[in-house]
Amino acid sequence: MQDTRGALNGSELAVDTVGILVVDAYSHSREGLTASLRVGGYRVESAAGSWEAIHKAKDGHFGLAVIDLDLPPAHGIRMSGWDLARIIRAFHPGAAVILLTTEWSPDLRSQADGLHRARVMEKPIHPGELRALVRAFQSDRGTAVDDFEQQTRDAR
């Protein structure tokens, strides 16, 4: 049986081979997300804030980042999850991004579409839905993610 995980377009990296970076200031949320992804068999690293995430992104190899949009200021500098997503993309241009929020709006979807390979999930996060979205990013890089979002909307 042939392993198709390596068949990628351009600079996109397989999520499961290079890992996932979880960034959330709240330890219970960060630990829950990390545990949920590890149960799915993924290699996961976590960061409590933007500066720690930047250091890990600079030194590590990530195919996906899960980032809370509402990050606290670090060293007096306000950096949103959107800002951090763009910085991580500077280090890992092909990385997918899942942005987490407690205040979902249609405008967030538009902003995520502008990032390419990015989606927004509303908290609280269901572990199965998170893993399904990660799998969708792994599969065909586009229609599976859109199909996942339609199924999630239909279920609510």
C-alpha positions as CSV (number, residue, x, y, z in Angstrom):
1,M,0.0,0.0,0.0
2,Q,1.4,3.4,-1.0
3,D,1.6,6.2,1.6
4,T,-0.1,9.2,0.0
5,R,0.7,11.6,2.8
6,G,3.7,12.9,1.0
7,A,1.8,13.8,-2.2
8,L,1.5,17.5,-1.7
9,N,1.0,20.6,-3.8
10,G,3.8,23.2,-3.8
11,S,5.2,24.0,-0.4
12,E,2.3,22.5,1.6
13,L,3.5,20.0,4.2
14,A,1.5,17.1,5.6
15,V,0.1,18.0,9.0
16,D,0.9,14.6,10.6
17,T,4.5,14.5,9.5
18,V,5.6,17.9,10.8
19,G,3.3,18.5,13.7
20,I,0.8,20.9,15.1
21,L,1.3,24.0,17.2
22,V,-1.4,24.9,19.7
23,V,-1.5,28.4,21.0
24,D,-3.9,29.4,23.8
25,A,-3.3,31.5,26.9
26,Y,-5.7,29.5,29.0
27,S,-4.0,26.3,30.3
28,H,-7.2,24.3,30.5
29,S,-8.0,25.1,26.9
30,R,-4.5,24.6,25.6
31,E,-4.1,21.3,27.4
32,G,-7.5,20.0,26.3
33,L,-6.7,20.9,22.6
34,T,-3.3,19.3,22.9
35,A,-4.6,16.1,24.4
36,S,-7.4,15.8,21.9
37,L,-5.0,16.1,19.0
38,R,-2.5,13.6,20.6
39,V,-5.3,11.1,20.9
40,G,-5.7,11.5,17.2
41,G,-2.1,10.4,16.7
42,Y,-0.6,13.9,16.0
43,R,2.6,15.3,17.2
44,V,1.7,18.4,19.1
45,E,3.5,21.2,20.8
46,S,1.9,24.0,22.7
47,A,2.6,27.6,23.6
48,A,0.9,29.8,26.2
49,G,1.4,33.0,24.3
50,S,2.5,34.7,21.1
51,W,6.2,35.1,21.9
52,E,6.6,31.4,22.9
53,A,4.7,30.4,19.7
54,I,7.0,32.6,17.6
55,H,10.1,30.9,19.1
56,K,8.6,27.4,18.6
57,A,7.6,28.3,15.0
58,K,11.1,29.6,14.2
59,D,12.8,26.5,15.5
60,G,10.2,23.8,14.7
61,H,8.4,22.2,11.8
62,F,4.6,22.6,11.8
63,G,2.1,21.9,9.1
64,L,-0.8,23.3,11.2
65,A,-1.3,25.9,13.9
66,V,-4.3,26.1,16.2
67,I,-4.5,29.7,17.5
68,D,-6.8,31.4,19.9
69,L,-7.8,34.8,18.4
70,D,-7.8,36.5,21.8
71,L,-4.2,36.4,23.0
72,P,-3.1,38.6,25.8
73,P,-0.4,41.3,25.3
74,A,3.2,40.1,25.6
75,H,5.9,42.4,26.8
76,G,3.4,45.3,26.4
77,I,2.8,44.5,22.8
78,R,-0.7,43.5,21.7
79,M,-0.7,40.7,19.1
80,S,-3.9,39.1,18.0
81,G,-4.3,35.6,16.7
82,W,-4.5,37.0,13.2
83,D,-1.1,38.6,13.7
84,L,0.4,35.4,15.0
85,A,-1.0,33.4,12.1
86,R,0.7,35.7,9.6
87,I,4.0,35.4,11.5
88,I,3.8,31.6,11.7
89,R,3.1,31.6,7.9
90,A,6.3,33.6,7.4
91,F,8.2,30.6,8.9
92,H,5.9,27.9,7.4
93,P,4.3,29.2,4.2
94,G,2.3,26.1,3.6
95,A,0.9,25.7,7.1
96,A,-2.8,25.4,7.7
97,V,-4.3,27.6,10.4
98,I,-7.3,27.0,12.7
99,L,-8.3,30.1,14.6
100,L,-10.4,29.8,17.7
101,T,-12.9,32.3,19.0
102,T,-15.7,32.7,21.5
103,E,-17.4,35.3,19.4
104,W,-17.9,33.9,15.9
105,S,-19.2,36.1,13.1
106,P,-19.5,35.8,9.3
107,D,-16.7,38.4,9.0
108,L,-14.3,36.0,10.7
109,R,-14.9,33.5,7.9
110,S,-14.0,36.1,5.3
111,Q,-10.9,37.1,7.1
112,A,-9.9,33.4,7.3
113,D,-10.5,32.9,3.6
114,G,-8.1,35.8,3.0
115,L,-5.3,33.8,4.8
116,H,-5.7,30.8,2.5
117,R,-5.8,27.4,4.2
118,A,-7.3,28.9,7.3
119,R,-10.6,28.3,9.2
120,V,-12.3,29.7,12.3
121,M,-13.9,27.4,14.9
122,E,-16.1,28.7,17.7
123,K,-15.4,27.7,21.3
124,P,-16.2,25.5,23.0
125,I,-14.4,23.1,20.7
126,H,-15.6,19.6,20.3
127,P,-12.5,17.3,20.1
128,G,-14.0,15.2,17.3
129,E,-14.8,18.3,15.2
130,L,-11.2,19.5,15.7
131,R,-9.7,16.2,14.6
132,A,-12.1,16.1,11.6
133,L,-11.0,19.6,10.5
134,V,-7.4,18.6,10.8
135,R,-8.1,15.5,8.7
136,A,-9.9,17.7,6.2
137,F,-6.8,19.9,5.9
138,Q,-4.7,16.7,5.4
139,S,-6.9,15.3,2.6
140,D,-7.4,17.5,-0.4
141,R,-6.6,20.9,1.0
142,G,-9.8,22.6,0.0
143,T,-13.1,20.9,-0.7
144,A,-12.9,18.6,2.3
145,V,-12.5,21.6,4.6
146,D,-15.5,23.3,2.9
147,D,-17.5,20.1,3.2
148,F,-16.6,19.8,6.9
149,E,-17.8,23.3,7.6
150,Q,-21.1,22.7,5.8
151,Q,-21.6,19.5,7.8
152,T,-20.8,21.4,11.0
153,R,-23.3,24.2,10.2
154,D,-26.0,21.6,9.3
155,A,-25.5,19.8,12.6
156,R,-26.0,22.9,14.7
